[in-house]
Amino acid sequence: MYQVREVAQMAKVSVRTLHHYDSIGLLCPQKQENGYRLYSDEDLERLQSILYYRYLGFSLKKIAGLLDRAEGGRLELLQEQLGLMEAEQVRLSALIDTLRKTIKSQKGQIRMSNEEKFAGFTWQDNQEYDHEARERYGDAVVDESHRRQAGHEEEVAAGFNKAFFALARNLEQGIPADDAQNQAIAEGIGQHIRTYSFDCSLEVFGCIGRGYSADPRFRKNIDRFGEGVAQYARDAIAAFVAARS
């Protein structure tokens, strides 16, 4: 058994954090008559899982649900976490490579295309989107999305980047959002979602498109491809959905 200060030192978290986890029922060790907390090896294993999820950006409320529903036991939970961490490793490696190339570009050593400047960035570059998707569509849908994307993270990012770069070029050229070129791009985005995320209905695809411009975070992320691209993408998808409704 371990006292709270020992656990805090081992896990490199504050005593206050451990007290908070106890107060919300996330990690509840045994308590002596004097109120001192005593942590078992099982408690330390649970804390390890909590910290992995925290690193990945999950909320404490979501972590509690994930730990409580781990029907396959700790091994299955660790395997799921390993998959998430490996995906994060791939993303970070791509971003580091892009940053190194950007530094060389600034020094005049190489020239980068616009596509290369955004390698590693994706339209869904923030774990908050994952949390909100779970709230909106349920854990089963999001877990299936992670399953489909496992091992294909670079293809997922490349597919969305290609679509948004194409929309940015069309916007710059003054091509209407409902033009056949943009309808084909919108159809490709929908198919990309269905291939690497979930079986997205036409109605849901329309909601996703509206979110591109309505959600400030999505808008900021997509507008990195060009000012106004988020709204342009929204309009292209809306036209695509309307034409097939």
WOVEN-V393955 format. One record per residue. N is the residue number from 1. RES is the residue in one small letter. OMEGA is omega in whole degrees, 0 to 359 (999 if undefined). NEAR is the number of other C-alpha atoms within 8 Angstrom. Layout:
# WOVEN-V393955
N/RES/OMEGA/NEAR  N/RES/OMEGA/NEAR
This chain:
# WOVEN-V393955
1/m/185/6  2/y/177/8  3/q/188/10  4/v/181/12  5/r/176/7  6/e/180/8  7/v/179/11  8/a/180/12  9/q/180/9  10/m/185/6  11/a/180/7  12/k/173/6  13/v/181/8  14/s/175/8  15/v/179/9  16/r/179/6  17/t/179/8  18/l/176/12  19/h/180/8  20/h/179/8  21/y/179/11  22/d/184/11  23/s/180/8  24/i/176/7  25/g/181/7  26/l/179/9  27/l/188/11  28/c/179/9  29/p/174/10  30/q/179/7  31/k/177/9  32/q/180/8  33/e/180/5  34/n/177/5  35/g/180/6  36/y/180/9  37/r/177/10  38/l/185/12  39/y/178/14  40/s/175/9  41/d/178/7  42/e/177/7  43/d/179/11  44/l/177/10  45/e/178/8  46/r/178/9  47/l/178/9  48/q/179/9  49/s/178/9  50/i/183/9  51/l/175/8  52/y/181/9  53/y/178/11  54/r/178/11  55/y/181/7  56/l/173/9  57/g/181/8  58/f/177/12  59/s/179/8  60/l/178/8  61/k/180/6  62/k/179/9  63/i/179/12  64/a/179/9  65/g/181/8  66/l/180/8  67/l/182/8  68/d/182/7  69/r/181/6  70/a/186/10  71/e/183/5  72/g/179/7  73/g/188/7  74/r/182/7  75/l/179/7  76/e/179/9  77/l/179/11  78/l/179/9  79/q/177/8  80/e/180/8  81/q/178/10  82/l/178/8  83/g/179/9  84/l/181/9  85/m/178/9  86/e/176/8  87/a/178/11  88/e/178/8  89/q/179/8  90/v/181/10  91/r/181/12  92/l/179/9  93/s/179/9  94/a/180/10  95/l/178/11  96/i/178/8  97/d/178/8  98/t/180/13  99/l/178/8  100/r/179/8  101/k/180/10  102/t/177/10  103/i/178/8  104/k/179/10  105/s/179/11  106/q/178/7  107/k/180/7  108/g/183/7  109/q/179/7  110/i/172/8  111/r/182/6  112/m/172/10  113/s/178/6  114/n/179/6  115/e/180/10  116/e/181/8  117/k/184/9  118/f/178/9  119/a/181/10  120/g/174/12  121/f/175/9  122/t/178/9  123/w/184/10  124/q/192/7  125/d/186/6  126/n/182/6  127/q/177/10  128/e/180/8  129/y/178/8  130/d/180/9  131/h/183/11  132/e/177/8  133/a/178/10  134/r/179/11  135/e/185/8  136/r/188/6  137/y/179/9  138/g/182/9  139/d/185/8  140/a/181/7  141/v/183/10  142/v/178/14  143/d/177/8  144/e/177/10  145/s/178/11  146/h/180/9  147/r/182/7  148/r/183/10  149/q/184/11  150/a/180/9  151/g/182/5  152/h/186/8  153/e/181/11  154/e/178/9  155/e/178/7  156/v/180/11  157/a/183/12  158/a/181/10  159/g/179/10  160/f/178/12  161/n/180/12  162/k/181/9  163/a/183/11  164/f/174/12  165/f/179/10  166/a/177/9  167/l/179/13  168/a/179/11  169/r/180/8  170/n/177/10  171/l/181/12  172/e/181/7  173/q/177/6  174/g/179/6  175/i/181/8  176/p/182/6  177/a/182/12  178/d/178/10  179/d/182/8  180/a/179/6  181/q/181/6  182/n/175/12  183/q/178/14  184/a/178/8  185/i/179/11  186/a/178/12  187/e/178/10  188/g/177/9  189/i/179/11  190/g/180/10  191/q/178/8  192/h/177/12  193/i/181/11  194/r/180/10  195/t/189/9  196/y/181/10  197/s/181/13  198/f/182/11  199/d/188/7  200/c/177/9  201/s/179/6  202/l/180/8  203/e/180/7  204/v/177/8  205/f/176/12  206/g/178/11  207/c/178/8  208/i/179/8  209/g/179/13  210/r/179/10  211/g/180/10  212/y/181/14  213/s/184/12  214/a/181/8  215/d/183/8  216/p/182/7  217/r/176/6  218/f/183/14  219/r/180/13  220/k/181/9  221/n/184/8  222/i/180/13  223/d/171/11  224/r/178/7  225/f/180/9  226/g/181/8  227/e/177/7  228/g/182/7  229/v/180/14  230/a/179/14  231/q/179/10  232/y/177/11  233/a/178/14  234/r/182/13  235/d/179/11  236/a/179/13  237/i/178/14  238/a/179/11  239/a/179/11  240/f/181/12  241/v/181/12  242/a/182/7  243/a/184/6  244/r/179/5  245/s/999/5
